[in-house]
Amino acid sequence: MRYETRLLIGASLCLLLSSCGGGDPQTIPAAEKAPVASVSDFPVKLGSPFTVGATTYTPEDTSNYDEVGFASWYGKELQGNQTANGETFVPGAITAAHKTLPMPSYVEVTALDTGRTILVRINDRGPMANDRLIDLSEGAARQLGISEQGLAPVRVRRVNPPEQDRAVLRANQPAGTRLDTPESLLKVLRDKLAKMPKPETPKVAAPEVVTTPPAKPVSAPAKVTTKPATTKTPAIVEPAKSAVREVKAVSTKAGYVVQVAAFSSKANADQLAAKLDAKVVASADGKLHRVRFGPFASESEAKAALKNAQAKGYPQARLLRE
């Protein structure tokens, strides 16, 4: 009898201890749950030196990295691709590509136009252009508020965030909001950026009139047309530009447009639009000025224009329905 009593008491104590020693796993906050198995902060990778154009970049572990420059972004077109440290690229995750910082490492990225600051996880190499400091994922660009821009001025500062923030980013979720950078510091950073070379803006030929030019230049008499229509494009430049403007003039109804970039500065948007023979469309609140081709009457024409713009150096160009 005494043995049975001792056994019952021992079992009761075990149950009591087990109930005190652990909690219901469903009550653990999402940010503290184990990250996706394929995403880890270890091992940290640097990689070999690589060259972009005439510039060689050597990855290094710089703990006090703090620079200003321009950010671009990439998205769904690379979904599922492998990043430089072996992870799977997720467009909606808050990640980025950097030329030299370790993979992974964590940085605060500040939009110099607005002061908004976010925490970003570096897991890839890039951008493969010397005039860009960082290449954000689509999710990071959206959180930073620059997803409507092709290039945006930013500050990139390496930080050592707490494990809770790291786990959130590893789980492809945005970390908590950072304090906006004060205007006094933004002015200093903008002045620093103003002394640096501006990003290149390669010219994109108007997509609607890209055809095979005649073998010989068209002489002046050939401009007199006696036939109803011709399928050849004149070799001189001005008629081609006129043709683009004519298409834009008649296509006033809703259709498709190709957006190349967007700027907070109207002067910058006008400058790029003049080079591309595109047009500038302001947002409803007047804070953004978008550089666009079109509208196009059919989706196929718009897709051809989009492909041409991306091939000419604007990978961030996108197709929109007007």
NORRA-V18669 format. One line per field, one symbol per residue. ss: DSSP state (2 for helix, 1 for strand, 0 for the rest). phi: phi as a letter, one per 40 degrees, with the letter a starting at -180 (. if undefined). burial: # if it has 16 or more other C-alpha atoms within 10 Angstrom, else .. A space follows every 50 residues. Layout:
ss: ???
phi: ???
burial: ???
//
This chain:
ss: 02222222222222222222200022200222000000000000100001 11001110000000011111111102220001000001000000111100 00101111111000001111111100000000011112222222000000 01111111100022222222000000000000222222222222000000 00000022200000000002222000000000000022222222222222 00000111111110022222222222001111000000111111110022 2222222222200000011110
phi: .ccccccccccccccccccccabcdcccddcbcccddcbacbccbbgcda bbgbbbbbdacccbcabbibbbabaccbdgccccbgcccbdcccbabbcb ccbcabbcbbcccbgcbbcbbcbabiccaccbcabcccccccccgbccbc bbcabbbcbbccdccccccccgbccccccccccccdccccccccccdccc bccbccccbcbccccbdccdcccccbcdabcccdcccddccccccccccc ccccabbbccaabcccccccccccccfbbbbccdcgcbbccbbhcbcbcc cccccccccccchbcccacbcc
burial: ..............................#...#...#.....###... ........#........########.......###..############# ##############################.##########.######## #########....############..........#..##..#....... ..######........................###....##..##.##.. ....##########.#..##.##..#######.....##########... ###.#####...#######...
//
